[in-house]
Amino acid sequence: MTVLVGVLTFVVVAGLLLVVFQPVFTQYVDSYAVRVRARKGRSETAAEVPKESVLLTTCKTVGQSLLGVLPMLADKRTSTLLLQANYRTPDHLAIFIGIKAVVVFTCVFFALLMTAGNPASVLLAVPIAVCGWLIPNFFLAGRVKARQAQVLKELPTIIDLLIVCAQAGLGLLMCVDKVSKEVAETCPVLSSELKQLINDVKIFAKSVPHALAEMGERCGVEELINMASALIAAETKGSDISYPLRQQSEALRDRLKRRKEEQAAKVPVKMVPVIMLFIMPLIMCPMLGPAVITIMQALGPVFGGSK
């Protein structure tokens, strides 16, 4: 029983550490990873289709059952995060609620198993259930941040191409259509969003300003919302869209430059714990090791004789 409790405790602690440091690991892996084999081709769509698997089907069934009984589980924040993470179908919402329910059941089951025969285990299961319900939110928020970072990375290229098309005499909708086709490989996320904008205008008969505003809300990136607002203002006044786009491009690059400078300024502070934990012991042990041994040998007879 002691071994089982130790193993489960180690698993829980390791899982919590992975949850806490997952954004840091993801950032460094995405920035410095060297790929041995090519990335598999995966088309970024405006709304990803859920994969077909037994686990996801089970989570979907559980989620649909819970939403049928408690529709308030689909709160506004969860719906917004799923929308910004590119999980935009009702099946995605049901799967997410089902995953949270499965995590809660698993955490409570192991908590009751580790404290079997203890009446206080029922009280302990309540905070564990709350933590299990909140854990999937961290992974969803990480997915949202990763996608927003990708949108922010692709946005300067999109703006430059829109400026070129606008200066060539194309209208706003034709500029968006042309750019979305040209950047399908280099900027897959924004290309899918621009294609969704074209579909909203042509198929669902939405106005261009309304479709632009919806695109900004779908991504949740402030810079993209500002660009959409500038294009809406230019389209409403009937003026040239190249001038506001040029202003947005300059402001965006200046903002990204300041952000990179802030990140570079934080690097020395972040390196202090690493140096203290991993570098300083390697330096101090060879330097102080012989001196400590010599002092112990010199003081050994003194302390030994006093006994």
Buried (B, 14 or more C-beta within 10 A) or exposed (E): EEEEEEEBEEEBEEEEEEBEEEBEEBBEEEEEEEEEEEEEEEEBEBEBEBEEEEEBBBBBEBBBBBBEEEEEBBEEEBBBBBBBBBBBEEBBBBBBBBBBBBBBEEBBEBBBEBBEEEEEBEEBBEEBBEBBBEBBBEBBBBBBBBBBBBBBEBBBBBBBBBBBBBBEEBEBBBBBBBBBEBBBEEBBBBBBBBBBBBEBBEEEEBEBBEBBBBBBBBBBBEBBBBBBBBBBEBBEEEEEBBEBBBEBBEBBEEBBEEEEEEEEEEEEEEEEEEEEEEEEEEEEEEEEEEEEEEEEEEEEEEEEEEE
